[in-house]
Amino acid sequence: MSEKFTLQIDRQILRSSLRSIKKVVSGDDELELDLNLLATSDESIKLYVRRFSDLQILYEFTDGPGVNVAVEDPWKLVFSSEVLVDVINKASSDRIQLSFTRDRLDIQFRQDWFSEPTSVNIPVFRESEFQPPISRDDFKKVGEVGTEPLVDNLKVMETISPEVEFELEDGNFRVKASDIVQGEAKAIKKFDSSPTVSTFSYLYAIKPIRYFLSSIDADTAIMYVAPDGSLKLSTDEPEKRSEMLLGKRIRTS
Amino acid sequence: MSAELSRIYDYKDDTAFYLSQLYTLYSPQIVWPDQLKDLGYKAFPDPKFEGDDQVYKPDMVAYSDYGDVQYIDVLHIGDKSQIDDIEARISSDMAQMEAYSSISDEMLNEYLSHHGEEVDPQINELVALVTEELYSDYRETIKRESSNSDIIVWEIKSGDFSEIVKREGKHANLDLDDAIDQGATPYPNSSEVLLVTRDTDISVIKYEFSRQLITYCARENKQEFEFSEVDEMLIQKEPPILWQLTEHERRGYWQQCLHTLLNRFSLIEQSGRNTYRWKPKAFINEPRHQKSIIDDIREGLGL
C-alpha cells in the first residue's frame, strides 16, 4: 500500500505535542481525542484538534533537525489517538517514524539488539469527521508575552477564578481574575512597542492558555487578538510551529 | 420547624426567636387573633437607618397611620456566664436606645421606601422587649432605666403560648396602649415568618443557606449557578432567609456562605467567573445522600 505521508520525528517532540494537545483540549477530564492530520504538498504536516469553534490547538511540523517530512499525496485524516499516544509514551527510542496509508498508521522505532525497526501497525478509527483547521486572517498582533512569567501568574490567578480577563489600554496589558466570593488578582505589563490593536478587554478560560504556554520551549509567544475577541498564541520553534486559538468566554455577570 | 432547629442550637434563647414572636403580631403573612396589625400597625424587623455618618439598627420598627413610631429592641442576655455585671449590661443596653431618638423622619422614610411604604411621624417611642427571666430578676434596674430614658417596656412571657404584655410606660396611641396592656399572644410557630436576623450566629445562617441551596439545586437538577442567581434561589423558601434585609445586604451574607461551601467544605467549585458548580460527590438527587451532606455541614459548623 502506498504511503500518503511519512513523518520522522524526535520522540520527545511528538510526545510533548500530543500531551499538550490532550491537556489543552480536555483539561483534567479523560476525554477521547480525535486528532486531525493534514499533510500538504508544501511538505508540512499539521496535527491539530478543534473543539467546536472556540478552541483549536495546532502543531505544524516541517523539515528540520529533529523532524523529517515526506508527503507523497496531500492527505487528510482524523483518527482516535489513544493507541498512538500509548505507543509513543512507551517506546523508548529517540526517534519515531509515523507513516500513514489510507486506513492504517504504521509506527516504527529502532530498538537496540533487534535487527530491524520495531513496527506497530494500527487501524485508523475515528469518532468524528475530519475538519479543516480554523484559519483566519483577522488576527492583529498585540505583542510578545513571556511564557514562563505569564504561566506563573495564571497559576496564581486560577485560585481566584478559572477565567481571566486580558485587557489592553494605552499600551498597558492587564491580566485580571476576579470572583465575588474569592477576590481579585491583577498584573500589568507595559508593552514597549505599540501594538496594532488599540483597546480590548476579553474573558478567557485560564487552563487552555496555561497548558499551551507550558508546552512551549520558547521564552516568548506572540499574542494576537481578533475583532470578535478570539485569542491566538503562537510561536515558531525550529521545526515545529505551535499555535492555539481560543474563543472568548461569554458571561452575563 | 422550630422544634427541629432547637435540636441544632439553642434557638429558644436567641434574639431571633423573640423578635419573630413579636413580629407575628404585625406580619401580613398570617392571620391570628388580636394582632397589632388589626389596629393599623405595620412593622419591619432588622431595619437599618442611615444618615449623618451614623447607622442605627434597632431590632424592629413599627408604626401606624396615627403617626406613632416605635423603635423596638429585644433585651435578652443569652449566655449569662459570659457577663460579669448583668445589671450594668441591662442599664447600658437600655441607655443606648436613646440614640434612636436621632433617627430623623427622612431616615425613617428613606428606609420605608425600600418596602414601598411611608409614614408621617408624629411621635417616636422607644420600646424594650424584655424576657420574662430578665424582668423578674432585674425589675428595679429595668424600671429605673425605663424612667430615665423614657423607654416603654414590654415583657414576653414564655409558655406553650407566649404572651407579650406592657410593664412600664405609656403609648400615645390609646388603642395600642390598651391592647398591649392586656397582653397579646404571638403566633407560636413564629419561625415561619422570621427565621434568622442579621445578628444570628453566622454558622446558623450558613447552615440554613446550605440546606436551602442544596435542596433547591437537587430538586431543579441545577448543576451550576451564577452568583447573581443565588438570592432568587433562596427566596424560594418560606420564609426566605434574611428576607427582611435589602438584597444588597443579603449579598454580603451569600458571599460568606459560598466562601464556606467553596473553601471549607469543598462542595462547590468554580466553573467560571462568579459561576460555581456542584462537585460530583455533592450533587446527587437521592434524598438520603442530600441529607447526609447537610448533616455533615451541620456538624462541620459546630451546630
Chai-1 contact restraints between the chains, C-beta under 6 A:
chainA,res_idxA,chainB,res_idxB,connection_type,confidence,min_distance_angstrom,max_distance_angstrom,comment,restraint_id
A,S161,B,Q270,contact,1.0,0.0,6.0,A-B,restraint_1
A,S161,B,R273,contact,1.0,0.0,6.0,A-B,restraint_2
A,P162,B,Q270,contact,1.0,0.0,6.0,A-B,restraint_3
A,P162,B,G272,contact,1.0,0.0,6.0,A-B,restraint_4
A,E163,B,G272,contact,1.0,0.0,6.0,A-B,restraint_5
A,E163,B,R273,contact,1.0,0.0,6.0,A-B,restraint_6
A,D179,B,R273,contact,1.0,0.0,6.0,A-B,restraint_7
A,D179,B,N274,contact,1.0,0.0,6.0,A-B,restraint_8
A,I180,B,F227,contact,1.0,0.0,6.0,A-B,restraint_9
A,I180,B,N274,contact,1.0,0.0,6.0,A-B,restraint_10
A,V181,B,Q255,contact,1.0,0.0,6.0,A-B,restraint_11
A,V181,B,L258,contact,1.0,0.0,6.0,A-B,restraint_12
A,V181,B,H259,contact,1.0,0.0,6.0,A-B,restraint_13
A,R251,B,R273,contact,1.0,0.0,6.0,A-B,restraint_14
A,S253,B,E226,contact,1.0,0.0,6.0,A-B,restraint_15
A,S253,B,S228,contact,1.0,0.0,6.0,A-B,restraint_16
A,S253,B,N274,contact,1.0,0.0,6.0,A-B,restraint_17
